[in-house]
Amino acid sequence: MDENKGRIRTFFSGFFRTNQLKDSDDIFALGFVNSLFAMQLVMWLEKEFAIAINDEDLDIANFNSIDAISSLINRKSLATVQV
């Protein structure tokens, strides 16, 4: 498990049980996420990883699993470094 995934899992554990959640599990389909949690997640990601989540990033596919979120963080972090 990479460091980003561990940090995401730790954040999730404050809201729901993650001990059986796989990195690829769809947290929306499993019912773990409501609109308030989604907003909290975006704000936490921006602060925790020093990235900016733009309107074009607000696609459920970027946030529906630990894998997807980690991938978004990696892409946003790379874009920040390349600027």
N, C-alpha and C positions, 0 to 999 in steps of 0.2 A: 504494500500500500504506500503510495507516495505521500509526501508531507501535506499537500493540499487536500487530498482525500481524507486524511486523518483529521485535519482541522475542520473540514466540512462535517464529518461524522460527529465530532465533538460538539459542534454547534447544534446539529440535529438532535443529539441526545438530551439537550435541554428542553426539547419540545415533544419528543416521542421516543419510544424504545427503538434503538438501532442495532441491538445485538444480533438480530437475524436479517437485517437489511443488507442486501448485496449491492455492490457499487453500481450495478446496471438496473436495479429495481426502479420502476417508475413511481416516484413518491406521490404524484398526482393521482394516478390510477389506483394506488393503494389507499387513498383517502387521507394521507398525512398532511396535505397542504390545503389551506384555505386562503382567501385573498389577503388577509392580515398577515399570515405567515409569509406569503410570497413577498409582500412589501418589506417585511423585516429581513428576509433573506437577502434581497437586493441591497438594502442599506448596509447589512453586515458585510456582504461581499465587497462592497466599495471601500468600506473602512478597513476591514481586515487585510485585504490584499492590495490596497492602494490602487484600485482600478476605477474607471468610470464606466458605468453601465448606461449605454445610450438607448434611445427609443428603438433603434434597429436591433438591439440585443434582446429586447423584451419579447422573445419567442419562447413558448413553452418548451420547445426542444432543447433550449440552452439550460433549463432549470429542472428537468424532470427526473434526473438521477444524479448520483454522486459523480459518475463518470462524465456526464454532460456538463455539470457545473465545473468540474476540474478542467475540462477541455476549454470551457469559456475563459476561465481564469488564465490558463496558459496562453490562449490567443490574445487576450487583452494585455497581459504582461509583456508579451513579445512585441505587440504594437507600440506599447509605451517605450520600450527599449529602443526600437527602430526609429522613433520620431526624433 
